[in-house]
Amino acid sequence: MGLSNKVAAISAVALAMMALLITTLQLRLFRSNLEQTLHKEQASFTTSMAENLGQQLVTLKNALSLSALAVTELDVASSDAAQRYLDTNAGLNAIFERSVFLFSPEGRIIAERPFLPGRRGQDFSWRQYNRDAISCHSYDLI
């Protein structure tokens, strides 16, 4: 093998090794940048979702609080009157798609929307959300 062939072979091997090294470094750099970008985007998305959810919870809490303040003694004079109140409360019906309940101070169902037969008077005071509401002394609006 002549000198020119040896130089060509060594140059080819050196070039191939440099190409492999550069490719490996570029892939590592790309991966690192991709991971950082994904992390930032996921953190931003999570923060945005949390803020959105927090705002929705504030809106729901305020709707419930304002509706609770608007309930009169006539609205809860009987289960039927309470049922009429829930059925005709357009604001609550628009915000809460699934169900809305009116409980007595003791935690018993007075009325619910949608109406389900046989549930009025059932005791739900053992539920944590009822215990929290019963122990609450004010309806602070945010």
N, CA, C and O atoms as CSV, one atom per row, in Angstrom:
chain,resi,resn,atom,element,x,y,z
A,1,MET,N,N,0.866,-1.177,0.000
A,1,MET,CA,C,0.000,0.000,0.000
A,1,MET,C,C,0.908,1.234,0.000
A,1,MET,O,O,1.826,1.345,0.813
A,2,GLY,N,N,0.639,2.139,-0.908
A,2,GLY,CA,C,1.478,3.324,-1.023
A,2,GLY,C,C,1.116,4.377,0.017
A,2,GLY,O,O,0.089,4.303,0.692
A,3,LEU,N,N,2.000,5.351,0.113
A,3,LEU,CA,C,1.819,6.435,1.086
A,3,LEU,C,C,0.527,7.201,0.816
A,3,LEU,O,O,-0.191,7.542,1.756
A,4,SER,N,N,0.228,7.469,-0.408
A,4,SER,CA,C,-0.996,8.215,-0.733
A,4,SER,C,C,-2.250,7.425,-0.354
A,4,SER,O,O,-3.253,8.001,0.067
A,5,ASN,N,N,-2.180,6.103,-0.509
A,5,ASN,CA,C,-3.333,5.277,-0.111
A,5,ASN,C,C,-3.493,5.256,1.399
A,5,ASN,O,O,-4.613,5.267,1.910
A,6,LYS,N,N,-2.340,5.225,2.136
A,6,LYS,CA,C,-2.395,5.243,3.605
A,6,LYS,C,C,-2.967,6.565,4.097
A,6,LYS,O,O,-3.804,6.583,4.999
A,7,VAL,N,N,-2.518,7.675,3.506
A,7,VAL,CA,C,-3.023,9.002,3.899
A,7,VAL,C,C,-4.520,9.100,3.591
A,7,VAL,O,O,-5.286,9.635,4.391
A,8,ALA,N,N,-4.928,8.589,2.444
A,8,ALA,CA,C,-6.343,8.617,2.068
A,8,ALA,C,C,-7.167,7.774,3.027
A,8,ALA,O,O,-8.254,8.187,3.431
A,9,ALA,N,N,-6.665,6.589,3.401
A,9,ALA,CA,C,-7.394,5.718,4.319
A,9,ALA,C,C,-7.493,6.352,5.696
A,9,ALA,O,O,-8.555,6.329,6.319
A,10,ILE,N,N,-6.383,6.923,6.179
A,10,ILE,CA,C,-6.392,7.573,7.504
A,10,ILE,C,C,-7.306,8.795,7.471
A,10,ILE,O,O,-8.039,9.042,8.429
A,11,SER,N,N,-7.273,9.551,6.393
A,11,SER,CA,C,-8.133,10.732,6.263
A,11,SER,C,C,-9.609,10.324,6.250
A,11,SER,O,O,-10.442,10.976,6.879
A,12,ALA,N,N,-9.923,9.259,5.543
A,12,ALA,CA,C,-11.302,8.789,5.474
A,12,ALA,C,C,-11.787,8.340,6.837
A,12,ALA,O,O,-12.906,8.661,7.235
A,13,VAL,N,N,-10.945,7.588,7.569
A,13,VAL,CA,C,-11.314,7.129,8.909
A,13,VAL,C,C,-11.466,8.328,9.845
A,13,VAL,O,O,-12.410,8.397,10.633
A,14,ALA,N,N,-10.518,9.277,9.749
A,14,ALA,CA,C,-10.587,10.470,10.606
A,14,ALA,C,C,-11.838,11.279,10.294
A,14,ALA,O,O,-12.516,11.754,11.205
A,15,LEU,N,N,-12.143,11.435,9.022
A,15,LEU,CA,C,-13.347,12.161,8.617
A,15,LEU,C,C,-14.606,11.461,9.116
A,15,LEU,O,O,-15.528,12.112,9.607
A,16,ALA,N,N,-14.645,10.148,8.994
A,16,ALA,CA,C,-15.801,9.389,9.476
A,16,ALA,C,C,-15.946,9.522,10.992
A,16,ALA,O,O,-17.062,9.664,11.490
A,17,MET,N,N,-14.847,9.479,11.724
A,17,MET,CA,C,-14.903,9.615,13.191
A,17,MET,C,C,-15.352,11.018,13.585
A,17,MET,O,O,-16.122,11.182,14.532
A,18,MET,N,N,-14.868,12.039,12.856
A,18,MET,CA,C,-15.294,13.410,13.156
A,18,MET,C,C,-16.787,13.575,12.859
A,18,MET,O,O,-17.508,14.216,13.625
A,19,ALA,N,N,-17.243,13.002,11.757
A,19,ALA,CA,C,-18.669,13.082,11.422
A,19,ALA,C,C,-19.504,12.394,12.496
A,19,ALA,O,O,-20.549,12.905,12.899
A,20,LEU,N,N,-19.041,11.232,12.958
A,20,LEU,CA,C,-19.743,10.521,14.025
A,20,LEU,C,C,-19.760,11.326,15.314
A,20,LEU,O,O,-20.787,11.399,15.989
A,21,LEU,N,N,-18.628,11.932,15.659
A,21,LEU,CA,C,-18.528,12.752,16.870
A,21,LEU,C,C,-19.447,13.969,16.777
A,21,LEU,O,O,-20.166,14.276,17.727
A,22,ILE,N,N,-19.426,14.654,15.649
A,22,ILE,CA,C,-20.270,15.841,15.465
A,22,ILE,C,C,-21.752,15.453,15.512
A,22,ILE,O,O,-22.555,16.144,16.138
A,23,THR,N,N,-22.108,14.361,14.859
A,23,THR,CA,C,-23.494,13.896,14.865
A,23,THR,C,C,-23.948,13.546,16.272
A,23,THR,O,O,-25.059,13.893,16.674
A,24,THR,N,N,-23.078,12.847,17.037
A,24,THR,CA,C,-23.399,12.481,18.417
A,24,THR,C,C,-23.601,13.724,19.273
A,24,THR,O,O,-24.555,13.789,20.049
A,25,LEU,N,N,-22.719,14.709,19.144
A,25,LEU,CA,C,-22.850,15.943,19.924
A,25,LEU,C,C,-24.114,16.715,19.541
A,25,LEU,O,O,-24.807,17.248,20.408
A,26,GLN,N,N,-24.407,16.771,18.247
A,26,GLN,CA,C,-25.610,17.474,17.802
A,26,GLN,C,C,-26.877,16.788,18.313
A,26,GLN,O,O,-27.827,17.460,18.713
A,27,LEU,N,N,-26.896,15.472,18.301
A,27,LEU,CA,C,-28.060,14.746,18.811
A,27,LEU,C,C,-28.251,14.982,20.308
A,27,LEU,O,O,-29.376,15.156,20.777
A,28,ARG,N,N,-27.150,14.988,21.051
A,28,ARG,CA,C,-27.245,15.262,22.494
A,28,ARG,C,C,-27.745,16.671,22.747
A,28,ARG,O,O,-28.599,16.885,23.607
A,29,LEU,N,N,-27.220,17.632,22.002
A,29,LEU,CA,C,-27.652,19.015,22.150
A,29,LEU,C,C,-29.124,19.159,21.765
A,29,LEU,O,O,-29.887,19.833,22.456
A,30,PHE,N,N,-29.520,18.523,20.659
A,30,PHE,CA,C,-30.922,18.565,20.225
A,30,PHE,C,C,-31.836,17.978,21.289
A,30,PHE,O,O,-32.881,18.547,21.606
A,31,ARG,N,N,-31.438,16.840,21.835
A,31,ARG,CA,C,-32.254,16.188,22.855
A,31,ARG,C,C,-32.385,17.071,24.092
A,31,ARG,O,O,-33.474,17.211,24.649
A,32,SER,N,N,-31.281,17.661,24.516
A,32,SER,CA,C,-31.311,18.543,25.681
A,32,SER,C,C,-32.224,19.738,25.432
A,32,SER,O,O,-33.035,20.092,26.288
A,33,ASN,N,N,-32.094,20.359,24.263
A,33,ASN,CA,C,-32.953,21.502,23.928
A,33,ASN,C,C,-34.416,21.092,23.830
A,33,ASN,O,O,-35.305,21.815,24.281
A,34,LEU,N,N,-34.657,19.932,23.241
A,34,LEU,CA,C,-36.035,19.437,23.130
A,34,LEU,C,C,-36.630,19.189,24.518
A,34,LEU,O,O,-37.775,19.562,24.770
A,35,GLU,N,N,-35.875,18.571,25.411
A,35,GLU,CA,C,-36.369,18.316,26.768
A,35,GLU,C,C,-36.659,19.614,27.495
A,35,GLU,O,O,-37.673,19.720,28.186
A,36,GLN,N,N,-35.781,20.614,27.353
A,36,GLN,CA,C,-36.001,21.914,28.007
A,36,GLN,C,C,-37.254,22.601,27.451
A,36,GLN,O,O,-38.058,23.158,28.199
A,37,THR,N,N,-37.399,22.548,26.127
A,37,THR,CA,C,-38.562,23.166,25.501
A,37,THR,C,C,-39.853,22.481,25.950
A,37,THR,O,O,-40.829,23.153,26.285
A,38,LEU,N,N,-39.863,21.158,25.958
A,38,LEU,CA,C,-41.048,20.420,26.403
A,38,LEU,C,C,-41.362,20.710,27.859
A,38,LEU,O,O,-42.525,20.877,28.226
A,39,HIS,N,N,-40.336,20.771,28.687
A,39,HIS,CA,C,-40.543,21.065,30.109
A,39,HIS,C,C,-41.169,22.442,30.288
A,39,HIS,O,O,-42.114,22.603,31.061
A,40,LYS,N,N,-40.644,23.433,29.577
A,40,LYS,CA,C,-41.195,24.793,29.680
A,40,LYS,C,C,-42.637,24.836,29.192
A,40,LYS,O,O,-43.490,25.456,29.827
A,41,GLU,N,N,-42.915,24.176,28.064
A,41,GLU,CA,C,-44.275,24.180,27.521
A,41,GLU,C,C,-45.250,23.457,28.443
A,41,GLU,O,O,-46.382,23.907,28.620
A,42,GLN,N,N,-44.826,22.350,29.027
A,42,GLN,CA,C,-45.698,21.615,29.952
A,42,GLN,C,C,-45.934,22.425,31.224
A,42,GLN,O,O,-47.045,22.440,31.754
A,43,ALA,N,N,-44.898,23.096,31.712
A,43,ALA,CA,C,-45.066,23.930,32.904
A,43,ALA,C,C,-46.015,25.083,32.613
A,43,ALA,O,O,-46.867,25.414,33.438
A,44,SER,N,N,-45.870,25.691,31.445
A,44,SER,CA,C,-46.752,26.792,31.063
A,44,SER,C,C,-48.190,26.308,30.908
A,44,SER,O,O,-49.124,26.972,31.359
A,45,PHE,N,N,-48.367,25.160,30.276
A,45,PHE,CA,C,-49.706,24.592,30.090
A,45,PHE,C,C,-50.343,24.254,31.434
A,45,PHE,O,O,-51.514,24.554,31.668
A,46,THR,N,N,-49.565,23.629,32.314
A,46,THR,CA,C,-50.080,23.254,33.634
A,46,THR,C,C,-50.470,24.490,34.433
A,46,THR,O,O,-51.517,24.509,35.081
A,47,THR,N,N,-49.635,25.517,34.390
A,47,THR,CA,C,-49.937,26.759,35.109
A,47,THR,C,C,-51.206,27.401,34.556
A,47,THR,O,O,-52.060,27.863,35.312
A,48,SER,N,N,-51.318,27.424,33.231
A,48,SER,CA,C,-52.496,28.005,32.596
A,48,SER,C,C,-53.759,27.235,32.974
A,48,SER,O,O,-54.787,27.837,33.285
A,49,MET,N,N,-53.680,25.908,32.947
A,49,MET,CA,C,-54.843,25.091,33.319
A,49,MET,C,C,-55.212,25.315,34.789
A,49,MET,O,O,-56.393,25.418,35.122
A,50,ALA,N,N,-54.217,25.389,35.659
A,50,ALA,CA,C,-54.489,25.598,37.079
A,50,ALA,C,C,-55.149,26.957,37.314
A,50,ALA,O,O,-56.089,27.066,38.102
A,51,GLU,N,N,-54.658,27.985,36.634
A,51,GLU,CA,C,-55.253,29.308,36.775
A,51,GLU,C,C,-56.690,29.316,36.252
A,51,GLU,O,O,-57.580,29.909,36.862
A,52,ASN,N,N,-56.901,28.657,35.125
A,52,ASN,CA,C,-58.237,28.568,34.543
A,52,ASN,C,C,-59.186,27.826,35.476
A,52,ASN,O,O,-60.312,28.268,35.703
A,53,LEU,N,N,-58.736,26.712,36.009
A,53,LEU,CA,C,-59.556,25.938,36.940
A,53,LEU,C,C,-59.847,26.744,38.195
A,53,LEU,O,O,-60.970,26.736,38.701
A,54,GLY,N,N,-58.833,27.439,38.695
A,54,GLY,CA,C,-59.037,28.284,39.875
A,54,GLY,C,C,-60.078,29.357,39.628
A,54,GLY,O,O,-60.918,29.624,40.488
A,55,GLN,N,N,-60.025,29.974,38.455
A,55,GLN,CA,C,-61.008,31.000,38.116
A,55,GLN,C,C,-62.405,30.410,37.986
A,55,GLN,O,O,-63.384,31.026,38.407
A,56,GLN,N,N,-62.498,29.226,37.410
A,56,GLN,CA,C,-63.802,28.569,37.298
A,56,GLN,C,C,-64.364,28.252,38.685
A,56,GLN,O,O,-65.560,28.417,38.926
A,57,LEU,N,N,-63.502,27.799,39.591
A,57,LEU,CA,C,-63.959,27.501,40.953
A,57,LEU,C,C,-64.432,28.763,41.654
A,57,LEU,O,O,-65.433,28.737,42.371
A,58,VAL,N,N,-63.725,29.866,41.456
A,58,VAL,CA,C,-64.151,31.141,42.048
A,58,VAL,C,C,-65.515,31.538,41.487
A,58,VAL,O,O,-66.392,31.972,42.234
A,59,THR,N,N,-65.693,31.392,40.180
A,59,THR,CA,C,-66.973,31.731,39.548
A,59,THR,C,C,-68.101,30.865,40.112
A,59,THR,O,O,-69.179,31.368,40.428
A,60,LEU,N,N,-67.847,29.568,40.235
A,60,LEU,CA,C,-68.873,28.668,40.774
A,60,LEU,C,C,-69.186,28.997,42.230
A,60,LEU,O,O,-70.350,29.006,42.630
A,61,LYS,N,N,-68.160,29.265,43.014
A,61,LYS,CA,C,-68.361,29.611,44.425
A,61,LYS,C,C,-69.190,30.887,44.543
A,61,LYS,O,O,-70.110,30.970,45.358
A,62,ASN,N,N,-68.853,31.879,43.719
A,62,ASN,CA,C,-69.603,33.133,43.762
A,62,ASN,C,C,-71.052,32.938,43.326
A,62,ASN,O,O,-71.962,33.526,43.910
A,63,ALA,N,N,-71.266,32.121,42.308
A,63,ALA,CA,C,-72.640,31.854,41.854
A,63,ALA,C,C,-73.439,31.190,42.965
A,63,ALA,O,O,-74.584,31.562,43.222
A,64,LEU,N,N,-72.838,30.214,43.619
A,64,LEU,CA,C,-73.533,29.545,44.730
A,64,LEU,C,C,-73.776,30.504,45.892
A,64,LEU,O,O,-74.859,30.519,46.477
A,65,SER,N,N,-72.769,31.299,46.218
A,65,SER,CA,C,-72.913,32.236,47.340
A,65,SER,C,C,-73.996,33.265,47.063
A,65,SER,O,O,-74.828,33.547,47.925
A,66,LEU,N,N,-73.984,33.823,45.860
A,66,LEU,CA,C,-75.013,34.813,45.516
A,66,LEU,C,C,-76.402,34.190,45.482
A,66,LEU,O,O,-77.376,34.809,45.910
A,67,SER,N,N,-76.492,32.963,44.974
A,67,SER,CA,C,-77.789,32.281,44.968
A,67,SER,C,C,-78.248,31.997,46.390
A,67,SER,O,O,-79.432,32.127,46.700
A,68,ALA,N,N,-77.318,31.610,47.254
A,68,ALA,CA,C,-77.668,31.331,48.652
A,68,ALA,C,C,-78.160,32.598,49.342
A,68,ALA,O,O,-79.088,32.553,50.150
A,69,LEU,N,N,-77.535,33.726,49.020
A,69,LEU,CA,C,-77.976,34.988,49.623
A,69,LEU,C,C,-79.353,35.419,49.103
A,69,LEU,O,O,-80.084,36.135,49.787
A,70,ALA,N,N,-79.701,34.978,47.891
A,70,ALA,CA,C,-80.980,35.373,47.285
A,70,ALA,C,C,-82.139,34.495,47.723
A,70,ALA,O,O,-83.292,34.843,47.470
A,71,VAL,N,N,-81.874,33.371,48.370
A,71,VAL,CA,C,-82.945,32.473,48.801
A,71,VAL,C,C,-83.730,33.147,49.930
A,71,VAL,O,O,-83.158,33.629,50.907
A,72,THR,N,N,-85.036,33.165,49.767
A,72,THR,CA,C,-85.890,33.771,50.795
A,72,THR,C,C,-86.521,32.664,51.641
A,72,THR,O,O,-86.426,31.480,51.317
A,73,GLU,N,N,-87.157,33.073,52.715
A,73,GLU,CA,C,-87.856,32.103,53.567
A,73,GLU,C,C,-88.981,31.417,52.801
A,73,GLU,O,O,-89.250,30.235,53.015
A,74,LEU,N,N,-89.635,32.154,51.912
A,74,LEU,CA,C,-90.699,31.556,51.107
A,74,LEU,C,C,-90.145,30.482,50.163
A,74,LEU,O,O,-90.820,29.495,49.870
A,75,ASP,N,N,-88.909,30.686,49.691
A,75,ASP,CA,C,-88.304,29.712,48.773
A,75,ASP,C,C,-88.034,28.369,49.442
A,75,ASP,O,O,-87.999,27.336,48.774
A,76,VAL,N,N,-87.846,28.382,50.747
A,76,VAL,CA,C,-87.552,27.137,51.459
A,76,VAL,C,C,-88.624,26.802,52.488
A,76,VAL,O,O,-88.386,26.024,53.412
A,77,ALA,N,N,-89.795,27.389,52.327
A,77,ALA,CA,C,-90.890,27.134,53.262
A,77,ALA,C,C,-91.323,25.677,53.207
A,77,ALA,O,O,-91.789,25.127,54.205
A,78,SER,N,N,-91.171,25.056,52.053
A,78,SER,CA,C,-91.505,23.643,51.899
A,78,SER,C,C,-90.572,23.052,50.849
A,78,SER,O,O,-89.898,23.779,50.119
A,79,SER,N,N,-90.542,21.739,50.787
A,79,SER,CA,C,-89.725,21.081,49.765
A,79,SER,C,C,-90.205,21.428,48.360
A,79,SER,O,O,-89.398,21.585,47.443
A,80,ASP,N,N,-91.524,21.547,48.194
A,80,ASP,CA,C,-92.064,21.898,46.877
A,80,ASP,C,C,-91.655,23.316,46.475
A,80,ASP,O,O,-91.312,23.560,45.318
A,81,ALA,N,N,-91.691,24.252,47.430
A,81,ALA,CA,C,-91.271,25.626,47.131
A,81,ALA,C,C,-89.771,25.658,46.798
A,81,ALA,O,O,-89.348,26.364,45.883
A,82,ALA,N,N,-88.992,24.907,47.532
A,82,ALA,CA,C,-87.558,24.834,47.260
A,82,ALA,C,C,-87.293,24.214,45.893
A,82,ALA,O,O,-86.385,24.633,45.175
A,83,GLN,N,N,-88.089,23.221,45.545
A,83,GLN,CA,C,-87.939,22.591,44.234
A,83,GLN,C,C,-88.262,23.591,43.124
A,83,GLN,O,O,-87.566,23.646,42.110
A,84,ARG,N,N,-89.318,24.379,43.319
A,84,ARG,CA,C,-89.661,25.404,42.331
A,84,ARG,C,C,-88.519,26.412,42.193
A,84,ARG,O,O,-88.183,26.832,41.086
A,85,TYR,N,N,-87.923,26.796,43.332
A,85,TYR,CA,C,-86.803,27.739,43.309
A,85,TYR,C,C,-85.655,27.176,42.467
A,85,TYR,O,O,-85.108,27.873,41.612
A,86,LEU,N,N,-85.295,25.924,42.711
A,86,LEU,CA,C,-84.195,25.326,41.951
A,86,LEU,C,C,-84.543,25.183,40.470
A,86,LEU,O,O,-83.710,25.448,39.604
A,87,ASP,N,N,-85.760,24.768,40.188
A,87,ASP,CA,C,-86.164,24.545,38.798
A,87,ASP,C,C,-86.218,25.834,37.987
A,87,ASP,O,O,-86.023,25.812,36.772
A,88,THR,N,N,-86.482,26.965,38.655
A,88,THR,CA,C,-86.634,28.230,37.937
A,88,THR,C,C,-85.417,29.137,38.066
A,88,THR,O,O,-85.431,30.244,37.529
A,89,ASN,N,N,-84.384,28.715,38.748
A,89,ASN,CA,C,-83.179,29.534,38.899
A,89,ASN,C,C,-82.307,29.363,37.655
A,89,ASN,O,O,-81.478,28.456,37.580
A,90,ALA,N,N,-82.509,30.239,36.697
A,90,ALA,CA,C,-81.815,30.123,35.402
A,90,ALA,C,C,-80.299,30.220,35.564
A,90,ALA,O,O,-79.562,29.538,34.852
A,91,GLY,N,N,-79.828,31.048,36.482
A,91,GLY,CA,C,-78.387,31.199,36.681
A,91,GLY,C,C,-77.728,29.908,37.130
A,91,GLY,O,O,-76.717,29.489,36.565
A,92,LEU,N,N,-78.301,29.281,38.144
A,92,LEU,CA,C,-77.744,28.010,38.620
A,92,LEU,C,C,-77.868,26.922,37.564
A,92,LEU,O,O,-76.954,26.119,37.374
A,93,ASN,N,N,-79.007,26.903,36.880
A,93,ASN,CA,C,-79.215,25.884,35.851
A,93,ASN,C,C,-78.223,26.036,34.701
A,93,ASN,O,O,-77.817,25.044,34.096
A,94,ALA,N,N,-77.834,27.273,34.398
A,94,ALA,CA,C,-76.879,27.506,33.316
A,94,ALA,C,C,-75.464,27.122,33.726
A,94,ALA,O,O,-74.693,26.614,32.911
A,95,ILE,N,N,-75.126,27.361,34.973
A,95,ILE,CA,C,-73.747,27.113,35.430
A,95,ILE,C,C,-73.529,25.655,35.817
A,95,ILE,O,O,-72.496,25.068,35.495
A,96,PHE,N,N,-74.499,25.080,36.505
A,96,PHE,CA,C,-74.351,23.711,36.984
A,96,PHE,C,C,-75.204,22.784,36.125
A,96,PHE,O,O,-76.426,22.735,36.258
A,97,GLU,N,N,-74.530,22.051,35.242
A,97,GLU,CA,C,-75.240,21.194,34.301
A,97,GLU,C,C,-75.747,19.913,34.953
A,97,GLU,O,O,-76.785,19.388,34.551
A,98,ARG,N,N,-75.042,19.412,35.935
A,98,ARG,CA,C,-75.349,18.078,36.456
A,98,ARG,C,C,-76.427,18.099,37.535
A,98,ARG,O,O,-77.499,17.522,37.353
A,99,SER,N,N,-76.150,18.756,38.653
A,99,SER,CA,C,-77.133,18.763,39.735
A,99,SER,C,C,-76.833,19.876,40.727
A,99,SER,O,O,-75.698,20.329,40.874
A,100,VAL,N,N,-77.896,20.295,41.399
A,100,VAL,CA,C,-77.829,21.307,42.452
A,100,VAL,C,C,-78.721,20.830,43.585
A,100,VAL,O,O,-79.793,20.274,43.344
A,101,PHE,N,N,-78.281,21.044,44.826
A,101,PHE,CA,C,-79.020,20.595,46.001
A,101,PHE,C,C,-79.274,21.756,46.945
A,101,PHE,O,O,-78.476,22.689,47.030
A,102,LEU,N,N,-80.372,21.688,47.638
A,102,LEU,CA,C,-80.630,22.555,48.790
A,102,LEU,C,C,-80.714,21.635,50.010
A,102,LEU,O,O,-81.519,20.705,50.058
A,103,PHE,N,N,-79.864,21.922,50.982
A,103,PHE,CA,C,-79.835,21.131,52.210
A,103,PHE,C,C,-80.350,21.961,53.364
A,103,PHE,O,O,-80.222,23.186,53.370
A,104,SER,N,N,-80.928,21.291,54.336
A,104,SER,CA,C,-81.324,21.954,55.570
A,104,SER,C,C,-80.057,22.223,56.389
A,104,SER,O,O,-78.997,21.673,56.088
A,105,PRO,N,N,-80.161,23.064,57.422
A,105,PRO,CA,C,-78.991,23.291,58.282
A,105,PRO,C,C,-78.486,22.006,58.940
A,105,PRO,O,O,-77.333,21.935,59.366
A,106,GLU,N,N,-79.344,20.999,59.022
A,106,GLU,CA,C,-78.946,19.720,59.611
A,106,GLU,C,C,-78.308,18.781,58.582
A,106,GLU,O,O,-77.829,17.705,58.941
A,107,GLY,N,N,-78.297,19.184,57.302
A,107,GLY,CA,C,-77.676,18.372,56.263
A,107,GLY,C,C,-78.623,17.437,55.544
A,107,GLY,O,O,-78.175,16.490,54.899
A,108,ARG,N,N,-79.930,17.677,55.637
A,108,ARG,CA,C,-80.908,16.838,54.934
A,108,ARG,C,C,-81.301,17.515,53.618
A,108,ARG,O,O,-81.371,18.742,53.536
A,109,ILE,N,N,-81.557,16.698,52.589
A,109,ILE,CA,C,-81.952,17.244,51.292
A,109,ILE,C,C,-83.361,17.822,51.385
A,109,ILE,O,O,-84.310,17.141,51.774
A,110,ILE,N,N,-83.467,19.091,51.019
A,110,ILE,CA,C,-84.773,19.742,50.938
A,110,ILE,C,C,-85.293,19.626,49.506
A,110,ILE,O,O,-86.460,19.307,49.276
A,111,ALA,N,N,-84.393,19.895,48.538
A,111,ALA,CA,C,-84.759,19.818,47.117
A,111,ALA,C,C,-83.485,19.606,46.309
A,111,ALA,O,O,-82.376,19.884,46.766
A,112,GLU,N,N,-83.684,19.104,45.095
A,112,GLU,CA,C,-82.537,18.907,44.206
A,112,GLU,C,C,-82.981,19.051,42.762
A,112,GLU,O,O,-84.126,18.762,42.414
A,113,ARG,N,N,-82.071,19.493,41.941
A,113,ARG,CA,C,-82.325,19.596,40.513
A,113,ARG,C,C,-81.253,18.823,39.786
A,113,ARG,O,O,-80.075,19.133,39.963
A,114,PRO,N,N,-81.576,17.867,39.003
A,114,PRO,CA,C,-82.930,17.401,38.689
A,114,PRO,C,C,-83.527,16.616,39.859
A,114,PRO,O,O,-82.816,15.997,40.651
A,115,PHE,N,N,-84.834,16.667,39.934
A,115,PHE,CA,C,-85.563,15.993,41.005
A,115,PHE,C,C,-85.442,14.480,40.855
A,115,PHE,O,O,-85.658,13.932,39.774
A,116,LEU,N,N,-85.093,13.815,41.952
A,116,LEU,CA,C,-85.070,12.356,42.001
A,116,LEU,C,C,-86.001,11.917,43.128
A,116,LEU,O,O,-85.762,12.274,44.282
A,117,PRO,N,N,-87.041,11.164,42.833
A,117,PRO,CA,C,-88.020,10.769,43.854
A,117,PRO,C,C,-87.363,9.957,44.971
A,117,PRO,O,O,-86.437,9.179,44.738
A,118,GLY,N,N,-87.863,10.158,46.174
A,118,GLY,CA,C,-87.439,9.360,47.324
A,118,GLY,C,C,-86.170,9.824,48.006
A,118,GLY,O,O,-85.678,9.143,48.907
A,119,ARG,N,N,-85.617,10.973,47.601
A,119,ARG,CA,C,-84.364,11.421,48.226
A,119,ARG,C,C,-84.570,12.566,49.196
A,119,ARG,O,O,-83.697,12.839,50.020
A,120,ARG,N,N,-85.706,13.240,49.115
A,120,ARG,CA,C,-85.944,14.358,50.035
A,120,ARG,C,C,-85.932,13.857,51.473
A,120,ARG,O,O,-86.501,12.815,51.801
A,121,GLY,N,N,-85.275,14.623,52.302
A,121,GLY,CA,C,-85.209,14.280,53.715
A,121,GLY,C,C,-84.040,13.363,54.073
A,121,GLY,O,O,-83.761,13.157,55.254
A,122,GLN,N,N,-83.359,12.814,53.077
A,122,GLN,CA,C,-82.211,11.951,53.386
A,122,GLN,C,C,-81.113,12.779,54.037
A,122,GLN,O,O,-80.889,13.942,53.698
A,123,ASP,N,N,-80.431,12.131,54.993
A,123,ASP,CA,C,-79.385,12.802,55.766
A,123,ASP,C,C,-78.038,12.682,55.061
A,123,ASP,O,O,-77.526,11.582,54.850
A,124,PHE,N,N,-77.475,13.832,54.701
A,124,PHE,CA,C,-76.148,13.888,54.088
A,124,PHE,C,C,-75.180,14.682,54.962
A,124,PHE,O,O,-74.148,15.158,54.488
A,125,SER,N,N,-75.521,14.819,56.228
A,125,SER,CA,C,-74.671,15.602,57.127
A,125,SER,C,C,-73.323,14.934,57.360
A,125,SER,O,O,-72.376,15.590,57.794
A,126,TRP,N,N,-73.224,13.649,57.082
A,126,TRP,CA,C,-71.966,12.937,57.262
A,126,TRP,C,C,-70.954,13.256,56.162
A,126,TRP,O,O,-69.769,12.955,56.309
A,127,ARG,N,N,-71.406,13.863,55.060
A,127,ARG,CA,C,-70.495,14.219,53.969
A,127,ARG,C,C,-69.646,15.427,54.384
A,127,ARG,O,O,-70.138,16.364,55.011
A,128,GLN,N,N,-68.382,15.382,54.026
A,128,GLN,CA,C,-67.465,16.447,54.424
A,128,GLN,C,C,-67.903,17.806,53.892
A,128,GLN,O,O,-67.799,18.807,54.602
A,129,TYR,N,N,-68.392,17.859,52.651
A,129,TYR,CA,C,-68.791,19.155,52.093
A,129,TYR,C,C,-69.963,19.743,52.867
A,129,TYR,O,O,-70.070,20.963,52.991
A,130,ASN,N,N,-70.852,18.885,53.396
A,130,ASN,CA,C,-71.951,19.393,54.214
A,130,ASN,C,C,-71.458,19.832,55.581
A,130,ASN,O,O,-71.885,20.867,56.092
A,131,ARG,N,N,-70.574,19.066,56.168
A,131,ARG,CA,C,-70.014,19.472,57.472
A,131,ARG,C,C,-69.303,20.807,57.349
A,131,ARG,O,O,-69.430,21.660,58.228
A,132,ASP,N,N,-68.555,20.999,56.266
A,132,ASP,CA,C,-67.851,22.270,56.057
A,132,ASP,C,C,-68.847,23.413,55.896
A,132,ASP,O,O,-68.669,24.479,56.483
A,133,ALA,N,N,-69.898,23.195,55.099
A,133,ALA,CA,C,-70.887,24.244,54.861
A,133,ALA,C,C,-71.670,24.560,56.138
A,133,ALA,O,O,-71.960,25.723,56.420
A,134,ILE,N,N,-72.006,23.533,56.901
A,134,ILE,CA,C,-72.760,23.735,58.147
A,134,ILE,C,C,-71.934,24.515,59.149
A,134,ILE,O,O,-72.472,25.347,59.879
A,135,SER,N,N,-70.632,24.257,59.195
A,135,SER,CA,C,-69.775,24.950,60.167
A,135,SER,C,C,-69.401,26.351,59.707
A,135,SER,O,O,-68.890,27.142,60.500
A,136,CYS,N,N,-69.641,26.666,58.464
A,136,CYS,CA,C,-69.292,27.977,57.917
A,136,CYS,C,C,-70.290,29.001,58.439
A,136,CYS,O,O,-71.501,28.785,58.387
A,137,HIS,N,N,-69.769,30.119,58.943
A,137,HIS,CA,C,-70.655,31.144,59.522
A,137,HIS,C,C,-70.917,32.311,58.597
A,137,HIS,O,O,-71.754,33.163,58.895
A,138,SER,N,N,-70.202,32.364,57.463
A,138,SER,CA,C,-70.444,33.466,56.528
A,138,SER,C,C,-70.200,32.959,55.114
A,138,SER,O,O,-69.566,31.929,54.887
A,139,TYR,N,N,-70.724,33.717,54.197
A,139,TYR,CA,C,-70.538,33.420,52.785
A,139,TYR,C,C,-69.677,34.510,52.177
A,139,TYR,O,O,-70.186,35.408,51.506
A,140,ASP,N,N,-68.394,34.437,52.404
A,140,ASP,CA,C,-67.470,35.434,51.863
A,140,ASP,C,C,-67.386,35.267,50.351
A,140,ASP,O,O,-67.177,34.168,49.837
A,141,LEU,N,N,-67.553,36.383,49.658
A,141,LEU,CA,C,-67.422,36.364,48.205
A,141,LEU,C,C,-66.011,36.781,47.832
A,141,LEU,O,O,-65.435,37.691,48.429
A,142,ILE,N,N,-65.485,36.125,46.870
A,142,ILE,CA,C,-64.135,36.472,46.386
A,142,ILE,C,C,-64.271,37.486,45.292
A,142,ILE,O,O,-63.267,37.928,44.731
